[in-house]
Amino acid sequence: MSKKSKSRFPFDVVVIGGLGHVGLPLGLIFAKEGLKTCLTDIDSVKAGLVKRGIMPFIEYGAQPILKNVLKNGKLAVSLDLKSVSKGKYIIIALGTPIDEYLNPKTRVFLEIFLKLKKYLRRDQVIIVRSTVYPHTCQQILKILGGSANSWRIAYCPERIVQGYAVKELEELPQIVSGMTAEAVDEAAKLFGLISPKIIKTSIEEAELVKLFSNSWRYIQFAVTNQFYMIARDFGVDYNKVRQAMTEGYGRTATLPTAGFAAGPCLLKDTMQLVAFSSDNFVLGHAAMLVNEGLPNFLVNKLRQKHDLSKTKIGILGMTFKADIDDIRDSLSYKLGKILRFHGAKVYYSDEFAKDCTFVSKEKLLKSSDIIIIGVPHSAYKVLKIPRGKKVIDLWGIVKK
């Protein structure tokens, strides 16, 4: 497939979940490369914004691309599932959450294929982009009916960092797998237009690549967070310990800073791996206990020296990671709830996320007795903390 190839399909690519954090940047890059792309979703608010050339969330570098591909007619937005029938490549970029028992909600994901089935054609290429529980592609085939050779089903997991997808999609190798050699070849042709390298694997290998990658990151954060807790209990500044460990010493150079490990992917994918291993992935369980327990640890440390019922505490940063506007599964909210449970007056502030209950960072700094850096937004590197204020900065971002 070339950028100039003609097709009997109105669209080269249709992205289901096309207005989300995974689907929208991917669709923009394909449209940028000259492919007729349709973003299909159910979110009418986001659809309205995108049609007007406005990104509905922070994605660095995406705004000018969006305006250009709308102007040249390479990008369309649809709220009608029937648009699936108009694309050569159908990319599934839907979220795959876990339930309240930390088990994957595979049924919700698979049900979309019951709705898609009547619009899909066997000469299309179906590419699953979502993170899925192992063997999900086989379940998709059962829903669609027929043998593996009847459909071209590929699994090509995304591995981008949220907020920087536009940059990374054109820099990172792309994992490509499929139920047939033809599906693999077709998906490789498509992603070969935007990715510098294609890595072909079996579906089973690709499924584990994605789950292992996010679990590895989650465990890394748990290790450094556990180190932070040990150092705090010992009365030592962990950031100084970490700096001494990593400076000029390559074997520890990848040790991340301590901080909240949150968001819609790391914990979710680790728990999917736990479920798949029949709860034998003990490192995954341990990582969850450490990372999810960090807010409690911080509050317990404060309670040892402060009467929280008489204390005003400000949390700077409410998103789940730095310099984006996504608050999904942010541990800053968990921290705030625990503090309030113990009677503290709590203020929230953020540089990117908007909420009518948030205050400006200036008011938070003035009003709070204790300031906690929840997320290391770049703006906090130049904060001027008023004298007499106690600062808890896990990340080591604020200048002393």
N, C-alpha and C positions, 0 to 999 in steps of 0.2 A: 504493500500500500504506500503510495506516495502522497505528498501534500496536494498534488494537482489531479489525483485520480478521480475519475467520474464514478458515481454510484447511483444505483436505482433507488437508494434511500434518500429522503429529503435531508436527513442529518447523518453525519459521519458518526457522531457520538451523542448518546443520550445518557445523562447522569441522573440516577434515582437517588434522592437525597442531595440534589445538586446545589442547594443553598446552605449546606452545612459547612463546618470547618474543614472537612476532608473533600467533599464534592465540589465546592465552589472554586477553590484555588486550582484544582485539577482541571475543571472545565475551562477556566480562564487560560490555562497554559495550552490546552489543546486548541482553543479558539485562536490564541496568539499564533500558533503554528499553522494556521490556515484551515483547520478542520471546522466544518459546520457543526456546532455544538448546541445541544438543548439541555438546559438545567431544569429538571422536573422535581417538584417538591409540593408540600401541602401548606407551607407557611406563606400566606398571602401578604403579610407585612414585609417580610424579607423580599418577596417577589417584587413588590412595589418599589422598594429601595433599589434593588439591582437593576430593574428596568430603567430607573432614572439615573443610573450610573453611580450609585452610592453603595459602597461596601457596608454590609450590615454588621460587621465586626472588624476588629483590627487584624489585618493581614498585610504585612509590610511589602510594598512594591506592587500591590494588587490594583490599587485605584486607577492609575493611568492605563493599565492593561484593560480593565473593565470598560473604561470610556472608549478606548480604541476599538475593541471587538464589537461593541454595540454599534459604533459608528460605521464600521465596515460590514456589518451584517453577519458576522461569523458566530454571534452568540444570540440565543433565544432563551426565554424563560417560560415555563409552562406549569400550570397547576392541574393539568389534565393527564391522568395516567395513560390515556390512549396514545400519548406522544411516544410511548415506548415502541409502538409498532413502526415508528418512522426512522429508527436509528439502526445503523449497521452494527455498531458496538454499543452494548447496554452495560453501563457500569453501575454496580450497586455500591453506594457509599452511605449506607444507613448505620446509625449507632447500634451497638449490641450491648445493652446494659446487663447488670447482674441484679438479682432480686434481693429482698431483705434478708435472705439467708446466705447471701454471697454466692449463689449459684447462677450460672448463665441463663438468661431468658431467651433460649434458642427458639422457642415456639413463636414468640412475637416476631422475630426476624424471619422465620420460615413462612409465616402467614402472608407476608407481602408477596411471595411467589404464587400463592393461591389467587391473588388479585391480578398479578402480572401475567399469569399463564395464558389467558385468552388473547393477550396482545402480542405475545412473543412468537417469533417465527424461527424455524429451524435453520435458516440461512443467516441468522444473526449470531454474533459472538457475545456471550454473557460473561462479564468479568466481575467477580466478587472482589471488591476493594475493602470491605469492612473486615475488622478483626472478628474471626469466627471460632467457635468451639470446634475442635477436631472432628472430622467426618461430616461437617455441615454440608459440604458440596455434594456428598452422596445423598443426603436428605433432600437437597434441592432437586437432584435428578429424579428421585422417587416422586416428588410432587409434580414435576413436569411430565413424567412418564416416558417410556421408551428406554433404549439402551444408551450407554455412554456415547456411542457413535451417532446417536440421533441428534444430540445437541453439542454445541461447542461451548463448554463451560470452563472458564479459567479462574484461577485464584491468584491475585496479584496484590498482596497486602501493602498498605501505605506505611511509610516509616518516617514521616516528616515530623518536625517540631512545630507545634501550633504557633502561628504568627509568622513563620518563616518558610511556609510551604512553597511559595512562588520561587524562592531562591533554591531551596533544596530539591524540588522536583527536577530541576535541570542539572543538578550536581550529583545526586546520589544514584548508586546502582539500583536497578529495579528487579525485584524478585518476581519471576514469572513461572507459574505452574498451571497445569490443566488436566482435565480428565482424558484428553486425547492429544496426540502429537499435533493435530491440526489446530486445536484450541490454543496450545502453547505457541505455535508459530504465528497465529493471528494476533494473539495478545502481544507477542514480542515485536511484531511489526508496528503495532500501535504505539507502545511505550518506547520503541526505538526512535520515534520522532522527537521525544523530549528528554530521554535519559541517556547519559553517556555510556552506560554499560548495562547489558541485560544478563541476569544470572538465572539460568533455567534449573528448576528443581522439580521434584515430585510434589503433589499437593500436600502430602503428609509432612514433608520437609518444610514446605512454605508455611504451613500452619504453625509448626513449632518455631520457625525462625521468628515469627511475629510475637508469639507468646513468650518465648525465651528472651527476646530483646527487651521487652518492657519489664519482665520479671527481673532481669539482670539489673536494670536501672533502679527498680524499686528496692532491690536488696542492697545495692550500693548506697542508696540514701539511708536505708535502715542502719547499715554499718556505721556511717558517719554520725547519724543521730544517736546511736548507742554510745559511740565514743564521746559525743558532746555531753550526754547525761553523766557518764562516768567522770569526765573532767569537772563538770559542775559540782558533783558530789564531793570531789576531791579538793574543791576550791581553786581550780586552775582555769585559766582562760583557754578554751579549746581552740579558738582561732589562732592563738600564738603557737599552740602545740601543732596544729595542722600546718602552719606556715613553716615551722622548723622541720616537719616531716617531709614536706614536698619540695622545699627549695633546693634545686640542684640534684635531687634524688629521684631518678626516673621511675623507680619501682613503686613509689607512692604518688606519683604525679597526677594520677587520675582520681585521687580521693576528693570527692566533692565537698563543698561546704555543708554544714548542718543547716537544717531548715525544713519547712513543711513539704512533704512529698504528697502532692494531692493531684486533683484533676480527674477527668473522665476516662483515663486510660491505664495508668500504672497499676493501681489497686485492682481495677476490674480485670485486667489481663492476668495479673498474678493469681487472682481468685479463680479464674477460668482454668488455669493450669493446676491449681489445687484440686478443683473438682475433677478434672480429667485424670489426675493421678490417684483418684480414690482417696483423697485427703492425706496422701503420703508425702506431699511436697512440704516438708516441715520448715524449710528455709522460707518458703512463701508465707506460711502462717506466722513465723517469728518476725518477718519483716513487717507484716501488717500490725502486729502487736506493738512493735517499736514505733513505727511511723504514726499510727493512729493514736498511740499513747503519749506522743510528744506534747500535745496541748495540756493534758492532765499533769504531766511532769512539770511544765512551766508554772501552772497554777499552784501546785503543791509547794513548789519552791517559794513562790510569793507568799503563800499563807504562813510559811515558817517565820516570816519577818514583818508581815503587814496584816492589819485587820482589814480585810477586803471590803467589809461592809461600810468602811469609812474612807475608801480609796477610789479615786477616779483614774481609770486606765484607758489609754488610747491605743487602738490597733491601727497601724499604718500599713495599708495594703490588704485588700479583700479579694483579689483575684487569686487563681490557683497557681499562677507563675508570674514572673516579672514582665512588665511592659506589654501586657495584653489586657483585654477587657472581659475575659471569661471568668465567671465566678463559680462555675460548676464544681461541686465537691471540694470547695476551698476549705482548708482547715482553719482559716482565720475565723470563720463563723462558728466552728466548734469551740474554738478557744473563747470567743465572746460569750457563748452560751454557758460555758463552765464558770467563767468569771461572774456572770450575772447570777448564777445559781448560788454563789457564795456571797452575794450582796454587793458586788462592785458596780459602780457607775461606769458604763463602757461607751466609748466613742469609736465610731468607724470612720475611716477616710481612705480614699483611693484616687490614684492619678488617672485611671482609665475607666473603671466601672462607674456607672451612674446610679444613684439611689437617693431618694428624697430624704432618707434618714441619715445619710452621710454628712459629715462636716468637713470643712476645709482642713488641710494639714496645719495651717497656721492656728486655727481655733483649737484643734486637737492638741497641739504642742503647748498652747497657753493654758488650756483647761485641765490637762491630765497631770496626775502625780507620777504615774509610771507610763512609759511609752514602749510598746512592743512592736518591733518591725515584723509584720506578718509576711510580707513579700518584698524582695529587694528591687523595687522599681528604681530605675536609673536616677530619677529625681531625688531620691533619698540620699544619694552619695554626697550631696552638698547641703544637707540639712544643718541648720544651726540650732542645736538643742539649747533651750534656756537653762541657765544655771539652776541647780537644785533638783533637776528632773532625773529620775532613774530610767535608764534605757536598757531594754533587753533586745539584743541584736544577734540572733543566732547566726546570721549570714556574714557578719563582720563587714557590713557595707557602710555603716555610718562612721565618719571620722571622729576620732576621740577628741 
